[in-house]
Amino acid sequence: MAAAENVVTGIKDKSSLAPMQVLVRGRIESSSVHEGTRETKIMTPAVDEFSRPQLLEIRSKSRIGEKGEMVTVKCQLGGYQRKAFTVKDKATGEMRTVVPVEHTLDLIDEN
């Protein structure tokens, strides 16, 4: 639990992040436009030498930056569920329903 507290205290102005908002820091890997929405892939630094970096996709109206640029942006966390499907548990043979959940990150424009 202490690690999570350290992350929160690392933010200079805690009041600037509302519930369901996140601060993303990383390097822009790519950017494209899909159906009028810009989708920017950002690679975050690994937490430690034994972890892999995380790749996140942020949706926005305009370009966040250029490929290779380090950025820090505030995003709104969201999500939705996809169509449910049934799978068979290999260990028990029992059928169960799985409902996939997708997370989204939308850039908060601070203009």
Chimera marker file (.cmm) of the C-alpha trace (Angstrom):
<marker_set name="trace">
<marker id="1" x="0.000" y="0.000" z="0.000" r="1" g="1" b="0" radius="0.5"/>
<marker id="2" x="2.909" y="2.350" z="0.644" r="1" g="1" b="0" radius="0.5"/>
<marker id="3" x="3.884" y="2.258" z="-3.052" r="1" g="1" b="0" radius="0.5"/>
<marker id="4" x="0.468" y="3.600" z="-4.080" r="1" g="1" b="0" radius="0.5"/>
<marker id="5" x="0.759" y="6.390" z="-1.515" r="1" g="1" b="0" radius="0.5"/>
<marker id="6" x="4.163" y="7.368" z="-2.943" r="1" g="1" b="0" radius="0.5"/>
<marker id="7" x="2.673" y="7.663" z="-6.428" r="1" g="1" b="0" radius="0.5"/>
<marker id="8" x="-0.060" y="9.986" z="-5.189" r="1" g="1" b="0" radius="0.5"/>
<marker id="9" x="2.307" y="12.167" z="-3.173" r="1" g="1" b="0" radius="0.5"/>
<marker id="10" x="4.534" y="12.518" z="-6.248" r="1" g="1" b="0" radius="0.5"/>
<marker id="11" x="1.883" y="14.746" z="-7.843" r="1" g="1" b="0" radius="0.5"/>
<marker id="12" x="2.619" y="18.395" z="-7.101" r="1" g="1" b="0" radius="0.5"/>
<marker id="13" x="-1.004" y="19.529" z="-7.013" r="1" g="1" b="0" radius="0.5"/>
<marker id="14" x="-3.170" y="16.628" z="-5.795" r="1" g="1" b="0" radius="0.5"/>
<marker id="15" x="-6.324" y="18.715" z="-6.110" r="1" g="1" b="0" radius="0.5"/>
<marker id="16" x="-5.763" y="18.980" z="-9.870" r="1" g="1" b="0" radius="0.5"/>
<marker id="17" x="-6.692" y="15.299" z="-10.319" r="1" g="1" b="0" radius="0.5"/>
<marker id="18" x="-10.359" y="14.498" z="-9.877" r="1" g="1" b="0" radius="0.5"/>
<marker id="19" x="-11.662" y="10.951" z="-9.365" r="1" g="1" b="0" radius="0.5"/>
<marker id="20" x="-11.193" y="8.823" z="-12.507" r="1" g="1" b="0" radius="0.5"/>
<marker id="21" x="-8.391" y="11.070" z="-13.784" r="1" g="1" b="0" radius="0.5"/>
<marker id="22" x="-4.835" y="9.826" z="-14.271" r="1" g="1" b="0" radius="0.5"/>
<marker id="23" x="-1.475" y="11.406" z="-15.019" r="1" g="1" b="0" radius="0.5"/>
<marker id="24" x="0.374" y="9.614" z="-17.845" r="1" g="1" b="0" radius="0.5"/>
<marker id="25" x="4.092" y="10.138" z="-18.429" r="1" g="1" b="0" radius="0.5"/>
<marker id="26" x="6.009" y="8.467" z="-21.236" r="1" g="1" b="0" radius="0.5"/>
<marker id="27" x="7.393" y="8.510" z="-24.772" r="1" g="1" b="0" radius="0.5"/>
<marker id="28" x="5.170" y="8.799" z="-27.851" r="1" g="1" b="0" radius="0.5"/>
<marker id="29" x="5.591" y="5.658" z="-29.958" r="1" g="1" b="0" radius="0.5"/>
<marker id="30" x="3.043" y="6.361" z="-32.699" r="1" g="1" b="0" radius="0.5"/>
<marker id="31" x="-0.015" y="8.381" z="-33.557" r="1" g="1" b="0" radius="0.5"/>
<marker id="32" x="-2.860" y="7.846" z="-36.031" r="1" g="1" b="0" radius="0.5"/>
<marker id="33" x="-6.370" y="9.083" z="-36.742" r="1" g="1" b="0" radius="0.5"/>
<marker id="34" x="-9.310" y="6.674" z="-36.698" r="1" g="1" b="0" radius="0.5"/>
<marker id="35" x="-12.828" y="7.915" z="-37.478" r="1" g="1" b="0" radius="0.5"/>
<marker id="36" x="-11.909" y="11.501" z="-36.580" r="1" g="1" b="0" radius="0.5"/>
<marker id="37" x="-10.246" y="10.663" z="-33.260" r="1" g="1" b="0" radius="0.5"/>
<marker id="38" x="-6.473" y="10.777" z="-32.819" r="1" g="1" b="0" radius="0.5"/>
<marker id="39" x="-5.057" y="7.701" z="-31.085" r="1" g="1" b="0" radius="0.5"/>
<marker id="40" x="-1.587" y="8.127" z="-29.590" r="1" g="1" b="0" radius="0.5"/>
<marker id="41" x="0.400" y="5.181" z="-28.250" r="1" g="1" b="0" radius="0.5"/>
<marker id="42" x="2.621" y="6.085" z="-25.280" r="1" g="1" b="0" radius="0.5"/>
<marker id="43" x="5.285" y="3.807" z="-23.780" r="1" g="1" b="0" radius="0.5"/>
<marker id="44" x="5.708" y="4.392" z="-20.053" r="1" g="1" b="0" radius="0.5"/>
<marker id="45" x="8.970" y="3.691" z="-18.206" r="1" g="1" b="0" radius="0.5"/>
<marker id="46" x="9.232" y="0.309" z="-16.494" r="1" g="1" b="0" radius="0.5"/>
<marker id="47" x="8.605" y="0.433" z="-12.747" r="1" g="1" b="0" radius="0.5"/>
<marker id="48" x="11.868" y="-1.397" z="-12.055" r="1" g="1" b="0" radius="0.5"/>
<marker id="49" x="14.590" y="-3.308" z="-13.885" r="1" g="1" b="0" radius="0.5"/>
<marker id="50" x="12.565" y="-6.546" z="-13.785" r="1" g="1" b="0" radius="0.5"/>
<marker id="51" x="9.328" y="-5.111" z="-15.205" r="1" g="1" b="0" radius="0.5"/>
<marker id="52" x="8.231" y="-4.387" z="-18.736" r="1" g="1" b="0" radius="0.5"/>
<marker id="53" x="7.235" y="-0.896" z="-19.836" r="1" g="1" b="0" radius="0.5"/>
<marker id="54" x="3.505" y="-0.367" z="-20.345" r="1" g="1" b="0" radius="0.5"/>
<marker id="55" x="2.002" y="0.681" z="-23.678" r="1" g="1" b="0" radius="0.5"/>
<marker id="56" x="-1.073" y="2.902" z="-23.400" r="1" g="1" b="0" radius="0.5"/>
<marker id="57" x="-3.330" y="4.434" z="-26.032" r="1" g="1" b="0" radius="0.5"/>
<marker id="58" x="-4.740" y="7.915" z="-25.452" r="1" g="1" b="0" radius="0.5"/>
<marker id="59" x="-7.626" y="9.300" z="-27.498" r="1" g="1" b="0" radius="0.5"/>
<marker id="60" x="-7.641" y="13.023" z="-28.275" r="1" g="1" b="0" radius="0.5"/>
<marker id="61" x="-8.985" y="15.635" z="-30.677" r="1" g="1" b="0" radius="0.5"/>
<marker id="62" x="-5.536" y="16.935" z="-31.645" r="1" g="1" b="0" radius="0.5"/>
<marker id="63" x="-1.921" y="15.783" z="-31.776" r="1" g="1" b="0" radius="0.5"/>
<marker id="64" x="-0.271" y="15.354" z="-28.344" r="1" g="1" b="0" radius="0.5"/>
<marker id="65" x="3.289" y="15.533" z="-29.686" r="1" g="1" b="0" radius="0.5"/>
<marker id="66" x="5.800" y="14.027" z="-32.099" r="1" g="1" b="0" radius="0.5"/>
<marker id="67" x="7.102" y="10.439" z="-32.176" r="1" g="1" b="0" radius="0.5"/>
<marker id="68" x="9.933" y="9.995" z="-29.653" r="1" g="1" b="0" radius="0.5"/>
<marker id="69" x="8.876" y="13.003" z="-27.572" r="1" g="1" b="0" radius="0.5"/>
<marker id="70" x="8.523" y="12.588" z="-23.792" r="1" g="1" b="0" radius="0.5"/>
<marker id="71" x="5.153" y="13.878" z="-22.577" r="1" g="1" b="0" radius="0.5"/>
<marker id="72" x="3.156" y="14.177" z="-19.357" r="1" g="1" b="0" radius="0.5"/>
<marker id="73" x="-0.604" y="14.454" z="-19.889" r="1" g="1" b="0" radius="0.5"/>
<marker id="74" x="-3.752" y="14.331" z="-17.777" r="1" g="1" b="0" radius="0.5"/>
<marker id="75" x="-6.394" y="11.833" z="-18.935" r="1" g="1" b="0" radius="0.5"/>
<marker id="76" x="-9.914" y="10.774" z="-18.058" r="1" g="1" b="0" radius="0.5"/>
<marker id="77" x="-10.157" y="7.055" z="-17.297" r="1" g="1" b="0" radius="0.5"/>
<marker id="78" x="-13.174" y="5.310" z="-18.761" r="1" g="1" b="0" radius="0.5"/>
<marker id="79" x="-14.271" y="1.928" z="-19.990" r="1" g="1" b="0" radius="0.5"/>
<marker id="80" x="-16.978" y="-0.259" z="-21.373" r="1" g="1" b="0" radius="0.5"/>
<marker id="81" x="-17.871" y="-3.907" z="-21.606" r="1" g="1" b="0" radius="0.5"/>
<marker id="82" x="-17.785" y="-5.930" z="-24.800" r="1" g="1" b="0" radius="0.5"/>
<marker id="83" x="-20.113" y="-8.716" z="-25.888" r="1" g="1" b="0" radius="0.5"/>
<marker id="84" x="-20.221" y="-11.626" z="-23.441" r="1" g="1" b="0" radius="0.5"/>
<marker id="85" x="-19.125" y="-15.089" z="-24.559" r="1" g="1" b="0" radius="0.5"/>
<marker id="86" x="-19.086" y="-18.569" z="-23.045" r="1" g="1" b="0" radius="0.5"/>
<marker id="87" x="-15.934" y="-20.590" z="-22.335" r="1" g="1" b="0" radius="0.5"/>
<marker id="88" x="-15.314" y="-24.057" z="-20.967" r="1" g="1" b="0" radius="0.5"/>
<marker id="89" x="-13.058" y="-24.269" z="-17.892" r="1" g="1" b="0" radius="0.5"/>
<marker id="90" x="-10.325" y="-26.792" z="-18.808" r="1" g="1" b="0" radius="0.5"/>
<marker id="91" x="-9.865" y="-27.944" z="-15.210" r="1" g="1" b="0" radius="0.5"/>
<marker id="92" x="-13.518" y="-28.507" z="-14.270" r="1" g="1" b="0" radius="0.5"/>
<marker id="93" x="-15.320" y="-28.734" z="-17.632" r="1" g="1" b="0" radius="0.5"/>
<marker id="94" x="-17.777" y="-26.135" z="-16.341" r="1" g="1" b="0" radius="0.5"/>
<marker id="95" x="-19.154" y="-23.585" z="-18.811" r="1" g="1" b="0" radius="0.5"/>
<marker id="96" x="-18.932" y="-19.977" z="-17.696" r="1" g="1" b="0" radius="0.5"/>
<marker id="97" x="-19.693" y="-16.563" z="-19.165" r="1" g="1" b="0" radius="0.5"/>
<marker id="98" x="-16.889" y="-14.059" z="-19.702" r="1" g="1" b="0" radius="0.5"/>
<marker id="99" x="-17.598" y="-10.350" z="-20.176" r="1" g="1" b="0" radius="0.5"/>
<marker id="100" x="-14.478" y="-8.561" z="-21.511" r="1" g="1" b="0" radius="0.5"/>
<marker id="101" x="-13.902" y="-5.020" z="-20.223" r="1" g="1" b="0" radius="0.5"/>
<marker id="102" x="-12.003" y="-2.384" z="-22.214" r="1" g="1" b="0" radius="0.5"/>
<marker id="103" x="-10.355" y="0.601" z="-20.518" r="1" g="1" b="0" radius="0.5"/>
<marker id="104" x="-10.091" y="3.960" z="-22.257" r="1" g="1" b="0" radius="0.5"/>
<marker id="105" x="-7.942" y="7.047" z="-21.704" r="1" g="1" b="0" radius="0.5"/>
<marker id="106" x="-9.165" y="10.362" z="-23.109" r="1" g="1" b="0" radius="0.5"/>
<marker id="107" x="-6.913" y="13.421" z="-23.065" r="1" g="1" b="0" radius="0.5"/>
<marker id="108" x="-8.147" y="16.254" z="-20.854" r="1" g="1" b="0" radius="0.5"/>
<marker id="109" x="-7.569" y="19.472" z="-22.803" r="1" g="1" b="0" radius="0.5"/>
<marker id="110" x="-6.290" y="22.164" z="-20.467" r="1" g="1" b="0" radius="0.5"/>
<marker id="111" x="-6.738" y="25.178" z="-22.741" r="1" g="1" b="0" radius="0.5"/>
<link id1="1" id2="2" r="1" g="1" b="0" radius="0.2"/>
<link id1="2" id2="3" r="1" g="1" b="0" radius="0.2"/>
<link id1="3" id2="4" r="1" g="1" b="0" radius="0.2"/>
<link id1="4" id2="5" r="1" g="1" b="0" radius="0.2"/>
<link id1="5" id2="6" r="1" g="1" b="0" radius="0.2"/>
<link id1="6" id2="7" r="1" g="1" b="0" radius="0.2"/>
<link id1="7" id2="8" r="1" g="1" b="0" radius="0.2"/>
<link id1="8" id2="9" r="1" g="1" b="0" radius="0.2"/>
<link id1="9" id2="10" r="1" g="1" b="0" radius="0.2"/>
<link id1="10" id2="11" r="1" g="1" b="0" radius="0.2"/>
<link id1="11" id2="12" r="1" g="1" b="0" radius="0.2"/>
<link id1="12" id2="13" r="1" g="1" b="0" radius="0.2"/>
<link id1="13" id2="14" r="1" g="1" b="0" radius="0.2"/>
<link id1="14" id2="15" r="1" g="1" b="0" radius="0.2"/>
<link id1="15" id2="16" r="1" g="1" b="0" radius="0.2"/>
<link id1="16" id2="17" r="1" g="1" b="0" radius="0.2"/>
<link id1="17" id2="18" r="1" g="1" b="0" radius="0.2"/>
<link id1="18" id2="19" r="1" g="1" b="0" radius="0.2"/>
<link id1="19" id2="20" r="1" g="1" b="0" radius="0.2"/>
<link id1="20" id2="21" r="1" g="1" b="0" radius="0.2"/>
<link id1="21" id2="22" r="1" g="1" b="0" radius="0.2"/>
<link id1="22" id2="23" r="1" g="1" b="0" radius="0.2"/>
<link id1="23" id2="24" r="1" g="1" b="0" radius="0.2"/>
<link id1="24" id2="25" r="1" g="1" b="0" radius="0.2"/>
<link id1="25" id2="26" r="1" g="1" b="0" radius="0.2"/>
<link id1="26" id2="27" r="1" g="1" b="0" radius="0.2"/>
<link id1="27" id2="28" r="1" g="1" b="0" radius="0.2"/>
<link id1="28" id2="29" r="1" g="1" b="0" radius="0.2"/>
<link id1="29" id2="30" r="1" g="1" b="0" radius="0.2"/>
<link id1="30" id2="31" r="1" g="1" b="0" radius="0.2"/>
<link id1="31" id2="32" r="1" g="1" b="0" radius="0.2"/>
<link id1="32" id2="33" r="1" g="1" b="0" radius="0.2"/>
<link id1="33" id2="34" r="1" g="1" b="0" radius="0.2"/>
<link id1="34" id2="35" r="1" g="1" b="0" radius="0.2"/>
<link id1="35" id2="36" r="1" g="1" b="0" radius="0.2"/>
<link id1="36" id2="37" r="1" g="1" b="0" radius="0.2"/>
<link id1="37" id2="38" r="1" g="1" b="0" radius="0.2"/>
<link id1="38" id2="39" r="1" g="1" b="0" radius="0.2"/>
<link id1="39" id2="40" r="1" g="1" b="0" radius="0.2"/>
<link id1="40" id2="41" r="1" g="1" b="0" radius="0.2"/>
<link id1="41" id2="42" r="1" g="1" b="0" radius="0.2"/>
<link id1="42" id2="43" r="1" g="1" b="0" radius="0.2"/>
<link id1="43" id2="44" r="1" g="1" b="0" radius="0.2"/>
<link id1="44" id2="45" r="1" g="1" b="0" radius="0.2"/>
<link id1="45" id2="46" r="1" g="1" b="0" radius="0.2"/>
<link id1="46" id2="47" r="1" g="1" b="0" radius="0.2"/>
<link id1="47" id2="48" r="1" g="1" b="0" radius="0.2"/>
<link id1="48" id2="49" r="1" g="1" b="0" radius="0.2"/>
<link id1="49" id2="50" r="1" g="1" b="0" radius="0.2"/>
<link id1="50" id2="51" r="1" g="1" b="0" radius="0.2"/>
<link id1="51" id2="52" r="1" g="1" b="0" radius="0.2"/>
<link id1="52" id2="53" r="1" g="1" b="0" radius="0.2"/>
<link id1="53" id2="54" r="1" g="1" b="0" radius="0.2"/>
<link id1="54" id2="55" r="1" g="1" b="0" radius="0.2"/>
<link id1="55" id2="56" r="1" g="1" b="0" radius="0.2"/>
<link id1="56" id2="57" r="1" g="1" b="0" radius="0.2"/>
<link id1="57" id2="58" r="1" g="1" b="0" radius="0.2"/>
<link id1="58" id2="59" r="1" g="1" b="0" radius="0.2"/>
<link id1="59" id2="60" r="1" g="1" b="0" radius="0.2"/>
<link id1="60" id2="61" r="1" g="1" b="0" radius="0.2"/>
<link id1="61" id2="62" r="1" g="1" b="0" radius="0.2"/>
<link id1="62" id2="63" r="1" g="1" b="0" radius="0.2"/>
<link id1="63" id2="64" r="1" g="1" b="0" radius="0.2"/>
<link id1="64" id2="65" r="1" g="1" b="0" radius="0.2"/>
<link id1="65" id2="66" r="1" g="1" b="0" radius="0.2"/>
<link id1="66" id2="67" r="1" g="1" b="0" radius="0.2"/>
<link id1="67" id2="68" r="1" g="1" b="0" radius="0.2"/>
<link id1="68" id2="69" r="1" g="1" b="0" radius="0.2"/>
<link id1="69" id2="70" r="1" g="1" b="0" radius="0.2"/>
<link id1="70" id2="71" r="1" g="1" b="0" radius="0.2"/>
<link id1="71" id2="72" r="1" g="1" b="0" radius="0.2"/>
<link id1="72" id2="73" r="1" g="1" b="0" radius="0.2"/>
<link id1="73" id2="74" r="1" g="1" b="0" radius="0.2"/>
<link id1="74" id2="75" r="1" g="1" b="0" radius="0.2"/>
<link id1="75" id2="76" r="1" g="1" b="0" radius="0.2"/>
<link id1="76" id2="77" r="1" g="1" b="0" radius="0.2"/>
<link id1="77" id2="78" r="1" g="1" b="0" radius="0.2"/>
<link id1="78" id2="79" r="1" g="1" b="0" radius="0.2"/>
<link id1="79" id2="80" r="1" g="1" b="0" radius="0.2"/>
<link id1="80" id2="81" r="1" g="1" b="0" radius="0.2"/>
<link id1="81" id2="82" r="1" g="1" b="0" radius="0.2"/>
<link id1="82" id2="83" r="1" g="1" b="0" radius="0.2"/>
<link id1="83" id2="84" r="1" g="1" b="0" radius="0.2"/>
<link id1="84" id2="85" r="1" g="1" b="0" radius="0.2"/>
<link id1="85" id2="86" r="1" g="1" b="0" radius="0.2"/>
<link id1="86" id2="87" r="1" g="1" b="0" radius="0.2"/>
<link id1="87" id2="88" r="1" g="1" b="0" radius="0.2"/>
<link id1="88" id2="89" r="1" g="1" b="0" radius="0.2"/>
<link id1="89" id2="90" r="1" g="1" b="0" radius="0.2"/>
<link id1="90" id2="91" r="1" g="1" b="0" radius="0.2"/>
<link id1="91" id2="92" r="1" g="1" b="0" radius="0.2"/>
<link id1="92" id2="93" r="1" g="1" b="0" radius="0.2"/>
<link id1="93" id2="94" r="1" g="1" b="0" radius="0.2"/>
<link id1="94" id2="95" r="1" g="1" b="0" radius="0.2"/>
<link id1="95" id2="96" r="1" g="1" b="0" radius="0.2"/>
<link id1="96" id2="97" r="1" g="1" b="0" radius="0.2"/>
<link id1="97" id2="98" r="1" g="1" b="0" radius="0.2"/>
<link id1="98" id2="99" r="1" g="1" b="0" radius="0.2"/>
<link id1="99" id2="100" r="1" g="1" b="0" radius="0.2"/>
<link id1="100" id2="101" r="1" g="1" b="0" radius="0.2"/>
<link id1="101" id2="102" r="1" g="1" b="0" radius="0.2"/>
<link id1="102" id2="103" r="1" g="1" b="0" radius="0.2"/>
<link id1="103" id2="104" r="1" g="1" b="0" radius="0.2"/>
<link id1="104" id2="105" r="1" g="1" b="0" radius="0.2"/>
<link id1="105" id2="106" r="1" g="1" b="0" radius="0.2"/>
<link id1="106" id2="107" r="1" g="1" b="0" radius="0.2"/>
<link id1="107" id2="108" r="1" g="1" b="0" radius="0.2"/>
<link id1="108" id2="109" r="1" g="1" b="0" radius="0.2"/>
<link id1="109" id2="110" r="1" g="1" b="0" radius="0.2"/>
<link id1="110" id2="111" r="1" g="1" b="0" radius="0.2"/>
</marker_set>
